């Protein structure tokens, strides 16, 4: 009696895999959870606004969590192999974090990114041993990253497809579980709203699904910048929506509806002018002495709008948004008046609206 038997087990590879997974998981154990900061609001409003400070991760951004999850996903699926490069399409912060994890496990890393990506992010990618591969048209990043991985025999990580499925949204120290744990002893422990921004859509998907799974009465708002198609695709129930150009707010906004963006779990969206995003992130620096990237400003603007609604109708409660990455990466853009003038952005009216609101409790029309 004949049995056909093909055994492809590889002891050397399995030993490498176990060590790689151990190193990635050890990084999580070493990294203390990120802080939940309070944005100062008048006590009599009865409203608390918190910012989950993801800029304190080892690679300085929210994307550190995503990169860790993507590497574990790729390793345990057998996609990331010894010495084979990992290739990613990224506008910056994800690439910085993935370069860190690639270096940690000893594989090459290549980031395919728009030529407009900030110089500081490129420096950080290279600091962690990665290589930057530029494209002039952000819409061509995906195809170029896939082709580069194919040519090199590597793995295309494809954060825009796998972000929502690589993270365990039911728990296991994801960002949502962390927020609710940190709020446990606050006066409004279950937030009325959590405001996120979307690059892949993975963060909003994780938070929204966790909220539903835990039966929390929390709504999810996604703030979208100019030149992103997410808002239009969500509002019009159009999964084929596209944009004409890349987002000016690095790390968020996409020219197509990404597979990881899950419209069905989002309760509300706001389309935020880029000038408002910059005004809000500068207001954050004035309020708590912390510089942050433009995506933080996009979320903060929307969160402040919701605070104004709640204050206007006398609703008490809490709101959470995110500090996505540090502002030191953007000193030559969002914190540069010369860059604002070059871009034709006038933040004055938006800065004035925030100042008036915080002083009077009224949002200007």
C-alpha positions as CSV (number, residue, x, y, z in Angstrom):
1,X,0.0,0.0,0.0
2,X,1.6,3.3,-1.2
3,X,1.2,6.7,0.6
4,X,2.3,9.9,-1.1
5,X,4.1,12.0,1.5
6,X,5.8,15.4,1.0
7,X,7.3,16.8,4.1
8,X,8.4,20.5,3.8
9,X,9.2,21.1,7.4
10,X,12.3,23.2,7.8
11,X,13.8,23.1,11.3
12,X,16.1,26.0,10.6
13,X,13.3,28.2,9.4
14,X,11.1,27.3,12.3
15,X,13.9,28.2,14.7
16,X,14.3,31.5,13.0
17,X,10.5,32.1,13.0
18,X,10.2,31.4,16.8
19,X,13.1,33.8,17.5
20,X,11.6,36.5,15.2
21,X,8.1,36.2,16.9
22,X,9.8,36.3,20.3
23,X,11.6,39.5,19.5
24,X,8.5,41.2,18.3
25,X,6.4,40.2,21.3
26,X,9.2,41.2,23.6
27,X,9.1,44.7,22.2
28,X,5.4,44.9,23.3
29,X,6.3,43.7,26.8
30,X,9.1,46.3,27.1
31,X,7.0,49.2,25.9
32,X,4.8,50.7,28.6
33,X,1.3,51.7,27.5
34,X,0.9,55.2,26.2
35,X,-0.5,58.0,28.3
36,X,-4.0,59.5,28.2
37,X,-3.6,63.3,28.4
38,X,-6.3,65.8,29.3
39,X,-7.0,68.8,27.1
40,X,-8.0,71.7,29.4
41,X,-11.6,72.6,29.3
42,X,-13.7,74.7,31.8
43,X,-14.6,72.4,34.7
44,X,-18.2,73.7,34.7
45,X,-18.9,72.3,31.3
46,X,-18.8,68.8,32.7
47,X,-17.0,67.6,29.6
48,X,-13.6,65.9,29.5
49,X,-11.5,65.8,26.4
50,X,-8.6,63.2,26.3
51,X,-5.8,62.6,23.9
52,X,-4.3,59.1,23.7
53,X,-0.6,60.0,23.2
54,X,0.7,57.4,20.7
55,X,3.8,59.5,20.0
56,X,5.5,57.9,22.9
57,X,5.9,54.5,21.2
58,X,9.5,53.5,20.5
59,X,9.1,54.6,16.9
60,X,7.1,57.7,17.8
61,X,3.7,57.1,16.4
62,X,0.4,55.3,16.4
63,X,1.7,53.1,13.6
64,X,4.0,51.3,16.0
65,X,1.1,49.2,17.1
66,X,0.1,48.5,13.5
67,X,3.6,47.6,12.4
68,X,3.9,45.1,15.3
69,X,0.6,43.5,14.4
70,X,1.5,43.4,10.7
71,X,4.8,41.7,11.4
72,X,3.3,39.1,13.6
73,X,0.5,38.5,11.0
74,X,3.1,38.1,8.2
75,X,5.5,35.9,10.3
76,X,2.8,33.6,11.5
77,X,1.3,33.3,8.0
78,X,4.6,32.3,6.6
79,X,4.9,35.3,4.4
80,X,8.0,37.0,6.0
81,X,11.0,34.8,5.5
82,X,14.7,35.0,6.5
83,X,16.8,37.5,4.4
84,X,13.8,38.3,2.1
85,X,12.9,42.0,2.0
86,X,9.7,43.4,3.4
87,X,8.2,46.1,1.1
88,X,5.5,48.6,2.1
89,X,3.6,51.4,0.5
90,X,3.6,54.1,3.1
91,X,3.4,57.9,3.4
92,X,5.9,57.8,6.3
93,X,5.0,56.8,9.9
94,X,4.1,53.2,9.1
95,X,7.3,52.8,7.2
96,X,9.4,54.2,10.1
97,X,7.8,51.6,12.5
98,X,8.1,48.7,10.0
99,X,11.7,49.6,9.4
100,X,12.2,49.2,13.1
101,X,10.7,45.8,13.3
102,X,12.5,44.6,10.1
103,X,15.7,45.6,11.8
104,X,14.7,43.9,15.0
105,X,14.3,40.5,13.2
106,X,17.1,41.0,10.7
107,X,15.3,41.4,7.3
108,X,15.7,44.1,4.7
109,X,13.0,46.8,4.4
110,X,12.0,49.1,1.6
111,X,9.4,51.9,1.8
112,X,7.7,52.9,-1.3
113,X,6.5,56.5,-0.6
114,X,5.5,59.8,-2.2
115,X,8.3,62.1,-3.1
116,X,6.7,64.7,-0.9
117,X,7.2,62.7,2.3
118,X,8.9,64.8,5.0
119,X,12.7,64.6,5.1
120,X,12.6,63.8,8.8
121,X,10.5,60.6,8.2
122,X,12.9,59.5,5.5
123,X,15.8,60.1,7.9
124,X,14.1,57.9,10.5
125,X,13.4,55.1,8.0
126,X,17.1,55.1,7.1
127,X,18.1,55.3,10.7
128,X,16.3,52.0,11.4
129,X,18.1,50.4,8.4
130,X,15.3,50.8,5.8
131,X,15.5,52.2,2.3
132,X,13.3,54.8,0.7
133,X,11.9,54.3,-2.8
134,X,10.0,57.3,-4.1
135,X,7.2,57.7,-6.5
136,X,5.8,61.1,-7.9
137,X,2.2,60.0,-8.0
138,X,0.9,58.6,-4.6
139,X,-1.7,56.6,-6.4
140,X,1.1,54.5,-7.9
141,X,2.5,53.4,-4.6
142,X,0.6,50.2,-4.4
143,X,1.5,48.8,-7.8
144,X,5.1,49.8,-7.4
145,X,5.4,48.2,-3.9
146,X,3.9,45.0,-5.2
147,X,6.1,44.9,-8.2
148,X,9.2,45.6,-6.1
149,X,8.4,42.8,-3.8
150,X,7.8,40.5,-6.7
151,X,11.2,41.4,-8.3
152,X,13.1,41.0,-5.1
153,X,11.5,37.8,-3.9
154,X,10.2,39.6,-0.8
155,X,6.9,40.2,0.9
156,X,4.6,43.2,0.1
157,X,3.2,44.0,3.6
158,X,0.1,45.9,2.2
159,X,-1.0,47.7,5.3
160,X,-4.0,49.1,3.4
161,X,-5.4,45.6,3.0
162,X,-4.3,43.9,6.2
163,X,-4.5,46.7,8.9
164,X,-8.0,45.8,10.0
165,X,-7.4,42.1,10.2
166,X,-3.9,41.9,11.6
167,X,-5.0,43.5,14.9
168,X,-6.9,41.5,17.5
169,X,-9.8,43.9,17.9
170,X,-11.5,41.9,20.7
171,X,-8.7,42.8,23.1
172,X,-5.1,41.7,23.7
173,X,-3.8,45.2,24.5
174,X,-5.1,46.9,21.4
175,X,-5.6,50.7,21.5
176,X,-9.3,50.5,22.3
177,X,-8.9,48.2,25.3
178,X,-6.1,50.5,26.6
179,X,-8.3,53.6,26.4
180,X,-11.2,52.1,28.3
181,X,-8.9,50.6,30.9
182,X,-7.3,54.1,31.5
183,X,-10.7,55.8,31.7
184,X,-12.0,53.3,34.4
185,X,-11.6,55.7,37.3
186,X,-12.5,58.9,35.5
187,X,-15.8,60.7,36.1
188,X,-17.1,59.7,32.6
189,X,-15.4,56.3,32.1
190,X,-17.4,55.4,29.0
191,X,-16.7,58.1,26.4
192,X,-19.6,59.5,24.4
193,X,-17.4,59.7,21.3
194,X,-14.0,58.5,20.2
195,X,-12.6,60.5,17.3
196,X,-10.1,58.8,15.0
197,X,-8.5,59.7,11.6
198,X,-8.0,57.2,8.8
199,X,-5.0,56.3,6.7
200,X,-5.5,52.6,6.4
201,X,-8.7,52.6,8.4
202,X,-7.4,50.0,10.8
203,X,-7.5,52.1,13.9
204,X,-11.1,53.2,13.5
205,X,-12.1,49.6,12.6
206,X,-10.3,48.2,15.8
207,X,-11.9,50.8,18.1
208,X,-15.4,50.5,16.5
209,X,-15.5,46.7,16.6
210,X,-14.2,46.6,20.2
211,X,-16.9,49.1,21.3
212,X,-19.6,46.9,19.8
213,X,-18.1,43.7,21.2
214,X,-18.0,45.2,24.7
215,X,-21.5,46.7,24.3
216,X,-20.2,50.2,25.2
217,X,-22.5,53.2,24.3
218,X,-19.7,55.0,22.5
219,X,-19.9,56.5,19.0
220,X,-17.1,56.6,16.5
221,X,-16.3,59.7,14.5
222,X,-13.7,59.6,11.7
223,X,-12.2,63.0,10.7
224,X,-11.0,63.1,7.1
225,X,-8.7,65.7,5.5
226,X,-8.9,67.5,2.2
227,X,-8.2,65.5,-0.9
228,X,-9.2,62.2,0.7
229,X,-12.0,60.1,-0.7
230,X,-13.0,58.4,2.5
231,X,-15.7,61.0,3.5
232,X,-17.3,61.0,0.0
233,X,-17.2,57.2,-0.2
234,X,-18.7,56.8,3.3
235,X,-21.4,59.5,2.8
236,X,-22.5,58.2,-0.6
237,X,-22.1,54.4,0.1
238,X,-19.6,54.3,-2.8
239,X,-16.8,51.8,-2.4
240,X,-15.3,52.9,-5.7
241,X,-14.8,56.5,-4.7
242,X,-11.4,58.0,-5.6
243,X,-9.6,61.3,-5.2
244,X,-7.6,63.4,-7.6
245,X,-4.4,63.8,-5.5
246,X,-2.7,62.7,-2.3
247,X,-3.5,64.2,1.1
248,X,-1.6,67.2,2.3
249,X,-1.9,65.9,5.9
250,X,0.7,63.1,6.1
251,X,-0.4,59.7,7.3
252,X,-4.2,60.1,6.8
253,X,-6.5,60.5,3.8
254,X,-6.3,58.3,0.8
255,X,-7.0,58.7,-3.0
256,X,-9.0,55.5,-3.0
257,X,-11.3,53.5,-0.6
258,X,-8.8,51.2,1.1
259,X,-9.8,47.6,1.9
260,X,-9.1,48.2,5.6
261,X,-11.4,51.2,5.8
262,X,-14.7,49.8,7.2
263,X,-17.5,52.3,6.6
264,X,-20.2,50.1,8.2
265,X,-18.7,50.5,11.7
266,X,-18.4,54.3,11.6
267,X,-21.2,56.5,13.1
268,X,-20.1,59.9,11.9
269,X,-17.5,61.5,9.6
270,X,-16.3,65.1,9.3
271,X,-14.5,66.6,6.4
272,X,-11.9,68.9,7.9
273,X,-10.1,71.7,6.0
274,X,-6.3,71.4,6.1
275,X,-6.0,74.9,7.5
276,X,-8.2,73.8,10.4
277,X,-6.0,70.8,11.1
278,X,-2.9,73.0,11.3
279,X,-4.7,75.5,13.5
280,X,-5.8,72.8,15.9
281,X,-2.4,71.2,16.2
282,X,-0.9,74.6,17.0
283,X,-3.7,75.2,19.6
284,X,-2.7,71.8,21.2
285,X,0.9,73.1,21.6
286,X,-0.4,76.2,23.3
287,X,-2.8,74.3,25.5
288,X,-0.6,71.5,26.8
289,X,2.9,72.2,25.4
290,X,3.0,69.3,23.0
291,X,3.7,69.5,19.3
292,X,2.1,66.9,17.2
293,X,1.6,66.0,13.5
294,X,-1.2,67.3,11.3
295,X,-3.3,64.2,11.6
296,X,-3.6,64.9,15.3
297,X,-5.0,68.3,14.4
298,X,-7.6,66.9,12.1
299,X,-8.9,64.7,14.9
300,X,-8.7,67.4,17.5
301,X,-10.6,69.9,15.4
302,X,-13.5,67.4,15.1
303,X,-13.3,66.5,18.8
304,X,-13.6,70.2,19.7
305,X,-16.6,70.5,17.4
306,X,-18.3,67.7,19.3
307,X,-17.4,69.3,22.6
308,X,-19.1,72.4,21.4
309,X,-22.2,70.5,20.5
310,X,-22.3,68.8,23.9
311,X,-21.7,72.1,25.7
312,X,-24.4,73.8,23.7
313,X,-27.1,71.3,24.7
314,X,-25.9,70.7,28.2
315,X,-24.7,67.1,27.7
316,X,-22.0,65.9,30.1
317,X,-19.5,63.2,29.2
318,X,-16.0,62.5,27.7
319,X,-14.4,62.4,24.3
320,X,-11.2,60.7,23.2
321,X,-9.0,61.5,20.3
322,X,-5.4,60.7,19.4
323,X,-1.9,62.2,19.3
324,X,-0.8,60.2,16.3
325,X,2.9,61.3,16.0
326,X,5.3,64.0,17.2
327,X,5.3,67.5,15.7
328,X,9.1,67.6,15.6
329,X,8.8,65.6,12.3
330,X,6.9,68.6,10.8
331,X,8.7,71.7,11.8
332,X,9.3,72.6,8.2
333,X,5.6,72.1,7.2
334,X,2.8,72.5,9.7
335,X,4.8,74.7,12.1
336,X,6.3,76.8,9.3
337,X,4.5,80.0,8.3
338,X,6.5,80.0,5.1
339,X,5.1,76.5,4.2
340,X,1.6,77.7,5.0
341,X,2.0,80.6,2.6
342,X,3.4,78.4,-0.1
343,X,0.4,76.1,0.3
344,X,-2.1,79.0,0.3
345,X,-3.4,78.0,3.8
346,X,-4.8,80.7,6.0
347,X,-5.2,79.3,9.5
348,X,-6.3,82.6,11.1
349,X,-10.0,82.1,11.0
350,X,-9.8,78.5,12.4
351,X,-7.3,79.5,15.1
352,X,-9.7,82.3,16.0
353,X,-12.7,79.9,16.2
354,X,-10.8,77.7,18.6
355,X,-9.7,80.6,20.8
356,X,-13.3,82.0,20.9
357,X,-14.8,78.7,21.7
358,X,-12.4,77.9,24.6
359,X,-13.0,81.4,26.0
360,X,-16.8,81.6,25.7
361,X,-18.1,78.1,25.1
362,X,-19.6,79.2,21.8
363,X,-18.5,78.0,18.4
364,X,-18.5,80.8,15.9
365,X,-20.7,80.4,12.9
